[in-house]
Structures are given as C-alpha cells and as structure tokens.
Amino acid sequence: MRKLCPNFDKVDGLETVLEVPIPEDMWTGIGSSGSNRWQNLRALMKAQISNDKCSHLSATSNNEFIALLKLVGSPLIPLQVQCDHTLTRPLQDSNIEASSAKYIVQQYIAATGGVGALDSLKSMYAVGQVRMFGSEMREGDDSIQPIGRAEVGGFVLWQKNPDLWHFELVVSGFKVSAGSDGKMAWTQSSSKPCHANKGPPRPLRRFFQGLDPRCTANLFLDAVCVGEKTINKEDCFLLKIETAHDILQTQNTPHTEIIRHTVWGYFSQRTGLLVKFEDTKLVRMKPTKGNDSIFWETSFESVIEDYRYVDGIKIAHGGKTVAMLYRYGVAHNHRRRIEETWRIEEIDFNICGLSMDCFLPPSDIKKEHEAVEQIV
C-alpha cells in the first residue's frame, strides 16, 4: 500500500501523506508520470476526478457505479450497537434458542481475547485494500457470474467509542465517505451530495467483518440460535437477528419503506470465532404515481478469514464479500452480483490525539440536520 507521495515541487521536500492509502496497482494506473499521478490523486481526494477508462464494476454509468460502491463499500447495520463496553445477559429466564445464543457469544468473546482485553479498546485505526468484480444487470433468475477486470482500491477506517467513526474508500477513481458523529450517520461520494441516514446513528457493516469483536458480540447478544451449518469444512452455530418493525420504521423515508432486515452470524464450534456474516434487506420503492411498487432486495455474504492477534485481541485480516442485488415488481425482474475481496494491511488500537474533530460531518449536512431539529 502506498501511504506517501513524493514532493514533485521540491526534490528535497517532505513527502505528502495520503489521506487514504492506495494499492500500488492503483497508483500506477492513474497517470503516466509521477507528477501526473500526483495531480490526479490530489483531484481524486477532493472528489473531482472520474476515470472513464475503467470498467467500473461493469456499471453503465458513473452514477450507477457510485451507487454500487456505496452499497458494497459502506452499508450500515440497522441496529444501534453499544460499543464502549462488552455487554452481558443472564442465561436464565430465556428460551433455549436465546440461551444458546448467549452462551455462543460468551465463547466468541473468550476466543477473541476476553472481556478485559476488549474493554481496554477506546479507539481503532485500520487500513486495507479491496479488489472488486461486478456483473451486468441480468433479467430472470438464472445464475450470474462477475465479468470484466477487477477494480482495485484502498480504505481507511477510524473509530472511537461509543458511536464515533469515519470511513473513506477509494476505488477506480471514485471516492466514498461515511461517518457518524454520535448523533447521526451520513454518506458522501465524489459524484453525489452528502446526505444523512434516517434514524439514529448506526454502525458500519465492515466492523462485523472481523474488525470489532466487541461490537460483534454486543450485536449478537440478543440473537437466537437457529441451527448448525458447515462453512468451508468448519462446523458452525447459526445465530439470527430479526430487526424489529418499529426500528425499521425510524429508517423509512417518504420514498422508501424497509420491509425487513435480517442478520446471521456463523460461529465456529471449534474455535468460537465468527467465520461468516450475512444480512438481507428488502426495500419497497414507493411509486410517485399509481399503486405499483418496485422492490429492491440486497443480500450480503462475508466469509471472514486470517485471524491474527493484535495487542492481545484476535482480528480478521482478510475475507470475501458477495453481494446479490434483486430488483423486481411490475415489469422489472433483474439481478446482479458484486464480489469484494479485502485484506487488512495495518490496524492499531487506542490512537492518541483522536478528537471529535476527526468525526465531524460535512458542514452542509450539519446545518441541514440542525435546521430539522429546530423544526421538530
């Protein structure tokens, strides 16, 4: 991963630290010379460049590519999750499915380092690289496979308990940002204006891909154990969380209705670690005219691998996510598939000097949010 860029104005000048570290493949592909790459990269970090020569995950337009990048790169989990300390629940007064899930979560906490180690975490920093493949939107229900060449990129993630986080992803000349200041979550891209997500602040899905064991444990504490399944020759317990209807209602907008959002976790019976994370979301798009609705269903499957100890805590350093998009209703019936392979290059905890200023939302969305609060 490239973290520094040479100073092309002064030979003996200090090198520039990149906001988002990027893979070497991406660095060599954004320009023909060192100075040209630096100019393009500087424009990219200001969200002012798009590279039309890239395949863009086989998307037919830049707007579609950005929508896909935000969908796969920075989706949110529908539930608020306590992440400043590890929660516990008594096993008594619960049915067998809920009690089994609580026991499995306790085994997961022990496998990732224990309550003491997890509660010692106050903040986190992670750098990684991604490689994405996409497919065209296909009609019908036939199986679809990714086509075209891979798009490479990098991301950086900052987190500070309890609900502060900031995420930046750069892929194929496009940039996606997302964050939470503890009051609201927001997203922004290089071609779309910033907007706040409806409802209370929520965690980033990427936390549950092996990067934040405490957040994962707290999420599944109220799950139920619905059976067993073998994942990559590993016998696993399957835990399920069905998001309550009243929680989904707080995230609806005038044009969309979230019908359901279900989360599954596959925990190894041998190691106690989370080896697969799934979630499925069904959204109804409300028609502007008539009564015919269009439904969008997104299904994510993340296989989590390469656990290593970092400061006494087991953190996953690699994995693969497959996202399936379904659009149906009226005359529409299309599907597409996107694959993302990621690898963590650097991760550290308890970062000194990480202040609230690192998690402030863009000024325009902050003013908009404050105006809405005054009206309410």
C-alpha positions as CSV (number, residue, x, y, z in Angstrom):
1,M,0.0,0.0,0.0
2,R,1.3,3.5,-0.9
3,K,1.0,5.9,2.0
4,L,3.3,8.6,0.8
5,C,3.7,10.6,-2.4
6,P,7.0,12.3,-3.4
7,N,7.3,16.0,-3.4
8,F,7.5,16.9,-7.1
9,D,7.8,20.7,-6.5
10,K,10.9,20.3,-4.3
11,V,13.3,17.5,-4.7
12,D,14.4,17.7,-1.0
13,G,10.9,18.5,0.3
14,L,8.9,16.3,2.6
15,E,6.7,13.6,1.1
16,T,3.0,14.1,1.3
17,V,1.0,11.7,3.5
18,L,-2.1,10.3,1.6
19,E,-5.4,10.6,3.3
20,V,-6.4,7.2,2.0
21,P,-3.6,4.7,1.4
22,I,-4.0,3.1,-2.0
23,P,-2.5,-0.1,-3.7
24,E,0.5,0.2,-6.0
25,D,-1.7,-1.1,-8.9
26,M,-4.0,1.9,-8.5
27,W,-1.1,4.4,-8.2
28,T,0.4,3.2,-11.5
29,G,-2.9,3.3,-13.2
30,I,-4.0,6.9,-12.5
31,G,-1.3,8.6,-14.6
32,S,1.6,8.3,-17.0
33,S,4.2,10.0,-14.9
34,G,4.9,10.8,-11.2
35,S,3.7,14.4,-11.3
36,N,0.7,13.5,-13.4
37,R,-0.3,10.8,-10.9
38,W,0.1,13.2,-8.1
39,Q,-2.2,15.8,-9.8
40,N,-4.8,13.2,-10.5
41,L,-4.6,11.8,-7.0
42,R,-4.9,15.2,-5.4
43,A,-8.0,15.9,-7.5
44,L,-9.4,12.5,-6.5
45,M,-9.0,13.2,-2.8
46,K,-11.0,16.4,-3.4
47,A,-13.7,14.2,-5.2
48,Q,-13.1,16.0,-8.5
49,I,-12.0,13.2,-10.8
50,S,-13.5,10.2,-12.5
51,N,-11.6,7.8,-14.7
52,D,-13.9,6.9,-17.7
53,K,-11.4,4.3,-19.0
54,C,-12.1,1.9,-16.1
55,S,-14.7,-0.8,-16.3
56,H,-16.4,0.5,-13.1
57,L,-17.7,-2.9,-12.0
58,S,-19.4,-3.2,-15.4
59,A,-21.7,-0.4,-14.5
60,T,-23.4,1.5,-17.4
61,S,-22.8,5.0,-15.8
62,N,-20.7,6.7,-13.2
63,N,-23.8,7.3,-11.0
64,E,-24.6,3.6,-11.1
65,F,-21.1,2.7,-10.2
66,I,-21.1,5.1,-7.2
67,A,-24.4,3.6,-6.0
68,L,-22.9,0.1,-6.2
69,L,-19.7,1.3,-4.5
70,K,-21.7,2.8,-1.6
71,L,-23.9,-0.3,-1.4
72,V,-21.0,-2.7,-1.1
73,G,-18.3,-0.5,0.4
74,S,-20.1,1.3,3.2
75,P,-23.5,-0.1,4.1
76,L,-24.9,0.2,7.7
77,I,-26.4,-2.3,10.1
78,P,-30.0,-1.4,11.1
79,L,-29.4,-1.7,14.8
80,Q,-27.7,0.6,17.3
81,V,-24.9,-1.4,19.0
82,Q,-23.3,-0.5,22.3
83,C,-19.5,-0.5,21.6
84,D,-17.9,1.3,24.6
85,H,-18.0,-1.9,26.8
86,T,-18.9,-5.5,26.5
87,L,-22.5,-6.3,27.5
88,T,-23.7,-9.5,29.2
89,R,-27.1,-11.1,29.6
90,P,-28.2,-13.7,32.2
91,L,-28.9,-17.1,30.8
92,Q,-32.0,-17.7,33.0
93,D,-35.4,-16.5,32.0
94,S,-34.7,-17.2,28.3
95,N,-35.8,-19.9,26.0
96,I,-33.4,-22.5,24.7
97,E,-32.6,-20.7,21.5
98,A,-31.8,-17.3,23.2
99,S,-29.8,-19.0,26.0
100,S,-27.8,-21.0,23.4
101,A,-27.0,-17.8,21.5
102,K,-25.8,-16.0,24.7
103,Y,-23.5,-19.0,25.5
104,I,-22.1,-19.0,22.0
105,V,-21.4,-15.2,22.2
106,Q,-19.6,-15.7,25.5
107,Q,-17.4,-18.3,23.8
108,Y,-16.7,-15.8,21.0
109,I,-15.7,-13.2,23.5
110,A,-13.2,-15.6,25.1
111,A,-11.9,-16.7,21.7
112,T,-11.2,-13.1,20.6
113,G,-9.3,-12.1,23.8
114,G,-11.8,-11.9,26.7
115,V,-13.8,-9.1,28.3
116,G,-10.8,-7.4,29.8
117,A,-8.9,-7.1,26.5
118,L,-12.0,-6.0,24.6
119,D,-13.0,-3.3,27.1
120,S,-9.5,-1.9,27.0
121,L,-10.1,-0.6,23.5
122,K,-11.0,3.0,23.3
123,S,-10.4,3.7,19.6
124,M,-9.2,1.9,16.4
125,Y,-7.5,2.7,13.1
126,A,-7.4,0.3,10.1
127,V,-6.0,0.5,6.6
128,G,-6.9,-2.1,3.9
129,Q,-7.1,-2.7,0.3
130,V,-10.0,-4.1,-1.8
131,R,-10.4,-5.8,-5.1
132,M,-13.9,-5.8,-6.7
133,F,-15.6,-7.6,-9.5
134,G,-19.1,-6.9,-10.9
135,S,-21.6,-8.2,-13.3
136,E,-24.1,-6.6,-15.6
137,M,-27.7,-6.4,-14.6
138,R,-29.4,-9.6,-15.9
139,E,-33.0,-10.4,-16.3
140,G,-34.6,-13.6,-14.9
141,D,-33.4,-15.9,-12.1
142,D,-30.5,-17.6,-13.9
143,S,-27.2,-17.7,-12.0
144,I,-24.9,-14.8,-12.8
145,Q,-21.1,-14.5,-12.5
146,P,-18.8,-11.5,-12.3
147,I,-17.3,-10.3,-15.6
148,G,-14.6,-7.8,-16.6
149,R,-11.4,-7.0,-14.8
150,A,-11.0,-6.2,-11.2
151,E,-11.2,-2.7,-9.8
152,V,-8.7,-2.1,-7.0
153,G,-8.7,0.4,-4.2
154,G,-8.0,1.2,-0.6
155,F,-9.8,2.3,2.5
156,V,-9.1,3.8,5.9
157,L,-11.3,3.5,9.0
158,W,-11.2,5.4,12.2
159,Q,-13.4,4.6,15.2
160,K,-13.7,6.0,18.7
161,N,-16.2,4.7,21.3
162,P,-19.1,4.8,21.6
163,D,-20.6,5.9,18.3
164,L,-17.9,7.8,16.5
165,W,-16.4,6.5,13.3
166,H,-15.2,7.7,9.9
167,F,-14.6,5.7,6.7
168,E,-13.1,6.5,3.4
169,L,-12.9,4.2,0.4
170,V,-11.2,5.0,-3.0
171,V,-11.8,2.6,-5.9
172,S,-11.2,3.1,-9.6
173,G,-11.0,6.9,-9.5
174,F,-14.1,7.3,-7.2
175,K,-14.3,8.1,-3.5
176,V,-16.9,7.2,-1.0
177,S,-17.0,8.6,2.6
178,A,-19.2,7.7,5.5
179,G,-19.3,8.6,9.2
180,S,-21.1,9.0,12.4
181,D,-20.7,11.8,15.0
182,G,-22.7,10.0,17.7
183,K,-25.9,11.8,16.7
184,M,-26.4,10.9,13.0
185,A,-24.7,8.8,10.3
186,W,-24.0,10.2,6.9
187,T,-22.6,9.2,3.5
188,Q,-20.9,11.2,0.7
189,S,-19.4,10.3,-2.7
190,S,-17.4,12.0,-5.4
191,S,-20.5,12.5,-7.6
192,K,-23.3,12.7,-5.1
193,P,-24.0,15.2,-2.4
194,C,-23.8,14.3,1.2
195,H,-26.9,13.1,2.9
196,A,-27.8,11.9,6.4
197,N,-29.2,8.4,7.0
198,K,-32.7,8.4,8.6
199,G,-32.9,7.3,12.2
200,P,-30.3,7.2,15.0
201,P,-26.6,6.6,14.3
202,R,-25.7,3.0,13.3
203,P,-22.5,1.0,12.9
204,L,-20.7,0.3,9.7
205,R,-21.1,-3.2,8.3
206,R,-17.4,-3.5,7.9
207,F,-17.0,-3.6,11.7
208,F,-18.6,-7.0,11.7
209,Q,-16.2,-8.5,9.2
210,G,-13.8,-9.4,12.0
211,L,-12.5,-5.9,12.8
212,D,-14.5,-5.1,16.0
213,P,-15.1,-8.2,18.2
214,R,-16.8,-6.2,21.0
215,C,-19.3,-4.6,18.6
216,T,-20.0,-8.0,17.1
217,A,-20.5,-9.6,20.5
218,N,-22.9,-6.9,21.5
219,L,-24.8,-7.2,18.3
220,F,-25.5,-10.9,18.6
221,L,-26.2,-10.9,22.4
222,D,-30.0,-10.7,21.7
223,A,-29.9,-13.2,18.8
224,V,-31.4,-16.7,18.8
225,C,-29.6,-19.9,17.8
226,V,-31.5,-21.4,14.8
227,G,-29.3,-24.4,14.0
228,E,-25.9,-25.6,12.7
229,K,-24.2,-25.3,9.3
230,T,-20.9,-26.2,7.8
231,I,-18.9,-23.3,6.3
232,N,-15.7,-24.1,4.4
233,K,-15.5,-27.5,6.2
234,E,-16.0,-25.7,9.6
235,D,-19.0,-26.8,11.7
236,C,-20.7,-23.6,12.9
237,F,-23.6,-22.5,15.1
238,L,-26.0,-20.2,13.2
239,L,-27.3,-17.1,15.1
240,K,-30.1,-14.9,13.8
241,I,-31.3,-11.4,14.5
242,E,-34.6,-10.1,13.0
243,T,-34.8,-6.3,13.1
244,A,-38.0,-5.2,14.9
245,H,-40.6,-3.4,12.8
246,D,-40.5,-0.2,14.9
247,I,-36.8,0.1,14.4
248,L,-37.2,-0.2,10.7
249,Q,-39.9,2.4,10.7
250,T,-37.5,5.0,12.0
251,Q,-35.3,4.5,8.9
252,N,-38.1,4.8,6.3
253,T,-38.2,7.8,4.0
254,P,-41.0,9.4,2.1
255,H,-40.0,7.4,-1.0
256,T,-38.8,4.1,0.6
257,E,-40.1,1.6,3.1
258,I,-37.8,-1.0,4.7
259,I,-39.8,-4.2,5.0
260,R,-37.2,-6.4,6.7
261,H,-33.5,-6.5,7.6
262,T,-32.2,-9.8,8.9
263,V,-28.7,-10.6,10.1
264,W,-27.0,-14.0,10.6
265,G,-23.7,-14.9,12.2
266,Y,-21.9,-18.3,11.8
267,F,-19.6,-19.1,14.8
268,S,-17.1,-21.9,14.6
269,Q,-17.8,-24.8,17.0
270,R,-14.1,-25.5,17.1
271,T,-12.5,-22.0,17.6
272,G,-15.5,-19.9,18.7
273,L,-14.7,-17.3,16.1
274,L,-17.1,-15.7,13.6
275,V,-16.4,-17.2,10.2
276,K,-19.3,-15.8,8.2
277,F,-21.6,-12.8,8.4
278,E,-24.8,-12.4,6.4
279,D,-27.6,-9.9,6.1
280,T,-30.5,-9.4,3.8
281,K,-32.5,-6.2,3.3
282,L,-35.8,-5.8,1.5
283,V,-36.9,-2.2,0.5
284,R,-40.1,-1.1,-1.3
285,M,-39.8,1.9,-3.5
286,K,-43.0,3.9,-3.2
287,P,-44.4,4.9,-6.7
288,T,-44.9,8.6,-7.4
289,K,-48.0,7.7,-9.4
290,G,-50.3,4.7,-9.3
291,N,-50.0,1.7,-6.9
292,D,-47.3,-0.4,-8.5
293,S,-44.2,-0.7,-6.3
294,I,-40.7,-1.8,-7.2
295,F,-38.8,-3.9,-4.6
296,W,-35.0,-3.9,-4.1
297,E,-33.5,-6.8,-2.1
298,T,-29.8,-6.9,-1.2
299,S,-28.1,-9.9,0.2
300,F,-24.6,-9.9,1.6
301,E,-22.4,-12.9,2.5
302,S,-19.0,-12.2,4.0
303,V,-16.6,-15.0,4.7
304,I,-14.1,-13.9,7.3
305,E,-10.5,-15.4,7.4
306,D,-7.0,-14.9,8.6
307,Y,-7.4,-14.1,12.3
308,R,-4.3,-12.8,14.0
309,Y,-3.6,-11.4,17.4
310,V,-3.1,-7.6,17.6
311,D,-2.4,-6.3,21.2
312,G,-4.0,-9.5,22.6
313,I,-7.1,-9.4,20.5
314,K,-7.9,-11.6,17.6
315,I,-8.7,-9.6,14.5
316,A,-9.6,-10.9,11.0
317,H,-7.1,-9.7,8.3
318,G,-8.9,-10.9,5.2
319,G,-12.1,-12.1,3.6
320,K,-14.5,-12.0,0.7
321,T,-18.0,-10.5,0.4
322,V,-20.5,-11.5,-2.3
323,A,-23.4,-9.1,-2.7
324,M,-26.5,-10.0,-4.7
325,L,-29.0,-7.3,-5.9
326,Y,-32.5,-8.2,-6.9
327,R,-35.0,-5.7,-8.4
328,Y,-38.5,-6.9,-9.1
329,G,-42.0,-5.6,-9.4
330,V,-44.3,-4.6,-12.3
331,A,-42.2,-5.5,-15.4
332,H,-38.9,-5.4,-13.6
333,N,-37.1,-8.6,-12.7
334,H,-33.3,-8.1,-12.7
335,R,-30.3,-9.4,-10.7
336,R,-26.6,-8.6,-10.5
337,R,-23.7,-9.8,-8.4
338,I,-20.7,-8.0,-7.0
339,E,-17.7,-9.6,-5.3
340,E,-15.2,-7.8,-3.0
341,T,-12.0,-9.3,-1.6
342,W,-10.4,-7.3,1.1
343,R,-7.1,-7.5,3.1
344,I,-6.2,-5.5,6.2
345,E,-2.7,-4.0,5.8
346,E,-2.4,-2.2,9.1
347,I,-4.5,-2.0,12.3
348,D,-3.9,-0.4,15.7
349,F,-5.9,0.4,18.8
350,N,-6.1,3.3,21.3
351,I,-4.9,6.0,19.0
352,C,-3.5,9.1,20.7
353,G,-4.9,12.5,19.7
354,L,-8.1,11.2,18.1
355,S,-10.5,14.1,18.9
356,M,-14.1,14.8,18.0
357,D,-12.9,17.0,15.1
358,C,-12.0,13.7,13.3
359,F,-15.7,12.7,13.1
360,L,-17.4,15.9,12.2
361,P,-19.9,15.6,9.3
362,P,-19.6,17.9,6.3
363,S,-20.7,21.4,7.1
364,D,-23.7,21.5,4.7
365,I,-25.3,18.3,6.2
366,K,-24.7,19.5,9.8
367,K,-26.6,22.8,9.1
368,E,-29.4,20.8,7.5
369,H,-29.6,18.4,10.4
370,E,-29.7,21.3,13.0
371,A,-32.4,23.0,11.0
372,V,-34.6,19.9,11.1
373,E,-34.0,19.5,14.8
374,Q,-35.2,23.1,15.4
375,I,-38.4,22.5,13.4
376,V,-39.1,19.3,15.3
